Amino acid sequence: MIIKEEDVVIVGAGAAGIGAALALSRLGVPYLILEANHRVGGRAFTDVDTFGRPWDRGCHWFYSADVNPLRTLADRLDHPYEKETSEWMSAIHLGDRWASDAELASARSFVADGFARIAAADEDVAIADILDQDGEWARLMRDRVTQFRANEPENISALGYSRYEDTNVSLAVSGGVGALFEHMARGLPVRTGCEVNRIGIRDGRVEVEGRDDTMVVAGAAIITVSTEVLRSGMIEFDPSLSDDVTTALDSINLGYAEKIALSLKSDPFGFSETTRVSLSGGGDDARHIQFEIIPNGRPLAVAHIGGDLARDLAEAGEAQMIDYVLSALGSAYGSSIPSMVVDTAATSWSTDPYVRGGYSAVSPGKVGARAVLREPASERIYFAGEATSAKYFSTCHGAYLSGLDAAHRAAELLGHWPAEQDPTWLPVFG
Ligand SMILES: Cc1cc2nc3c(=O)[nH]c(=O)nc-3n(C[C@H](O)[C@H](O)[C@H](O)COP(=O)(O)OP(=O)(O)OC[C@H]3O[C@@H](n4cnc5c(N)ncnc54)[C@H](O)[C@@H]3O)c2cc1C
């Protein structure tokens, strides 16, 4: 067994783990990150290999971009992102025809009204209970909710959702959010390929053991794995997690969020720049799929699906996922479009053993769950990660900021001089 001594050990090198690491570097606290995967970033992953051009398999947008520290970091690193927010639904295809201008306006207004109702929610009930379920665009509204929150409206607390602070400025990151985190993590002490299986406390020290026979003994641990990884039992805690923590974990649904990407021969649509449309998935219960076509002039079409549809298609397998979106694209833009596809890819975050879902939503009636996870899990053990964020949950900047916060609390516990938090600090890169 390889035994290392550190002040702090961080489990997971996703957005939260990288945030925690940068904060500890700034505070001068010795630490090590243990990461199960062979890359850093977690759900922030820019795939360049599959098509030879970048696309984000996970997060791709700076949400609340005007207050998002990742945007400042992107500026510092000269990392490209869209400078203006753009319409998500420039057109809607209804399976057999395009929605008219009047229908498009009515759909947008229905969706805006739905999100306004959620934002104003003051009861811990399901989103489904406060939405207009019978209106003409009710199906579209459901699909927008599942795409934003990875869960069906019945499984999301409206009050929980309303606590998200949305400034309604969303900017797509053309250089890739995964690539940004990879850049930010350069030079940080990370041990990849190290799946942590046990976290114990002995003699006032935390022992973190990896499957590869690594043991790190530290004064404090910051655990950033997803709530579903925690629920899966992959990591044994000794002593066990408290009932409060277990109940909080059971009250948070990670849901399903997947993407299907098609690499095209050229730009068969003649769009030349990013076009975002809603296309019908066909069938009796036609779902609205959000497509991003020709993102930043690249010959790609990326479909976003969430909730039960994402679960069902991911279970059916990659071929079915691709057929589903090809059929929607073909119905909208003509049967020749599928023949312009040269390569395809689909994500499967829900079956990735180190993620096991999309991003978190609190169940109806359980609005306090995130706050429980923000408390130290036991003496010297802190949770971080998107699910613990009070106002930016489900996002990569929420995860990043939660890591910063946990790092400051761990440093303070260990007697390091607490400094003012600087979410935009970066080491000088070589
Ligand atoms: C399809 C999709 C689209 C999204 N789009 C956006 C978007 O546009 N904008 C946005 O802000 N957010 C988006 N998100 C959400 C965002 O990606 C996440 O909220 C954020 O990346 C989560 O970061 P995290 O550090 O909390 O968790 P993770 O990224 O899950 O990091 C946890 C890390 O822990 C590692 N790990 C797991 N188990 C172990 C173990 N036993 N031992 C050691 N390491 C372990 C994992 O490999 C991982 O690297 C999207 C997510 C998905 C899935």
The ligand as an ORCA input file, in Angstrom:
! r2SCAN-3c Opt
* xyz 0 1
  C     -25.480     16.332    -20.506
  C     -25.158     17.394    -19.488
  C     -25.222     18.725    -19.861
  C     -24.932     19.737    -18.923
  N     -24.958     21.047    -19.322
  C     -24.580     22.017    -18.456
  C     -24.381     23.349    -18.915
  O     -24.545     23.638    -20.105
  N     -23.977     24.297    -18.002
  C     -23.734     23.982    -16.681
  O     -23.368     24.871    -15.897
  N     -23.883     22.701    -16.234
  C     -24.277     21.716    -17.085
  N     -24.348     20.421    -16.674
  C     -24.108     20.122    -15.243
  C     -22.601     20.153    -14.895
  O     -21.905     19.394    -15.850
  C     -22.404     19.551    -13.520
  O     -23.257     20.203    -12.597
  C     -20.977     19.708    -12.997
  O     -20.029     19.443    -14.006
  C     -20.799     18.762    -11.812
  O     -19.501     18.895    -11.276
  P     -19.132     18.129     -9.916
  O     -17.725     18.420     -9.635
  O     -20.152     18.425     -8.880
  O     -19.341     16.569    -10.227
  P     -18.635     15.634    -11.293
  O     -18.384     16.355    -12.546
  O     -19.486     14.408    -11.356
  O     -17.232     15.308    -10.629
  C     -17.053     14.272     -9.695
  C     -15.742     13.569    -10.003
  O     -15.589     12.490     -9.072
  C     -15.046     11.369     -9.740
  N     -15.384     10.165     -8.973
  C     -16.574      9.510     -8.903
  N     -16.477      8.452     -8.081
  C     -15.202      8.444     -7.613
  C     -14.497      7.602     -6.712
  N     -15.076      6.543     -6.116
  N     -13.187      7.873     -6.459
  C     -12.560      8.947     -7.033
  N     -13.195      9.765     -7.915
  C     -14.510      9.533     -8.180
  C     -15.705     11.424    -11.105
  O     -14.998     10.685    -12.065
  C     -15.714     12.927    -11.392
  O     -14.548     13.329    -12.078
  C     -24.590     19.386    -17.589
  C     -24.487     18.041    -17.230
  C     -24.767     17.056    -18.164
  C     -24.656     15.608    -17.746
*
